[in-house]
Structures are given as structure tokens and as C-alpha cells.
């Protein structure tokens, strides 16, 4: 039985070249997102370091469809739902692009307070994302714990490391059943970074005095 996948065809198609005459290469092992995929019917071929495959086969395997209009000399690919969802996520991330270092801090704090890993990840630097993506996936993008959780932040102090880097330090209230049961302390670095989707401020490092006081915390080190 073939393994079924839901992935973003938009990015997938970009890594293949249309080659209707590609020869079958059953010995090629295909892995998608680190998982094996039975590729014997995809007619994969590697030539000069490039992977060739008929685009209609690729589209069909991932629940999409590719059609050729001879009159217009056009190939049209219908993307599966997963690809549309990826585009939606990218639009959300565009909206969350931090214009200031404080914006990045506020988005992360809100993500922790609401146990929303997606908000936290949205303001992580590319390097921090690479380190934490697996953990976010494994936690189903839910972080923290029901009790205690992060309440309001206090004693916020911003220190300019250089024109592109700001370091924040602050205390936060530990809340349980609507009451404050203690204090936590955090230090965070935020950096202005140009990316493919635009320049913004992204978190590069987070340290907590006690990383365990908020439950599951991702991308955090001990202060």
C-alpha cells in the first residue's frame, strides 16, 4: 500500500523538473519530510545532480492533478488542500512580521500565555526555527501547561547590543487558578534580520531562570 501524504505542492513542484520522457529508476529512495515514500511508479531519474519526474505523476501521488492545454500550451496543476493551507499560514506569518523588537517580544509572550506554539514560532529567527521545528510538531504546536502559566510581565528593560540587536530582560508572574504563586525571570535577544519574506525583528535566544516553571517550553535555555 502506498504511503499517503499531505504536503505543500507549491514548494514540492519547485524541486522537480517536468520530464515526460524520464526513465524509471526503481532504486532511487525517495524521502519526504524525512519519511520514506514508495517511488517505483514515479519514474524518478537523476541526471547531472537534478531530479526528473513527470509532473502529472507527482501531482496525482499527492492528491492533485496536472493537465495540459495544447491550445494555450499551458500546464495547470491543481494543488491539494495542504498546499492551500501552507499559503494561508504564510499569510498569517506575513501579518505577524515584527516591525520592532518589542513587537516580537509581545507576540512571543502572547504565544506563551495562550499556549500557542505557532505564535512563538512566527517570531523565531530562521536558525531558531530549524532547531525547534521538530519539537513543535511533536507537541502539536501546544506549549506550556494548564497550571502554572505566564501572567503579566514586569520590570521590562531593553538594552541595545548594537543597531540590529536588542536584549530584553523582564520578570513574569506565575499564575495558577487566577492567583499569583510566584515570579519568573527571562532574558531574550531579538535581532533585525532580512528574510525571503521581508525584513523584520526575530527572536534569536531565550533564557529563563527556571525553564520548567511554565511546563513545556520550546526554544528556551536556562538562565
Order of alpha helices (4+ residues) and beta strands (2+ residues): alpha-beta-beta-beta-beta-beta-alpha-beta-beta-alpha-alpha-alpha-alpha-beta-beta-beta-beta-beta
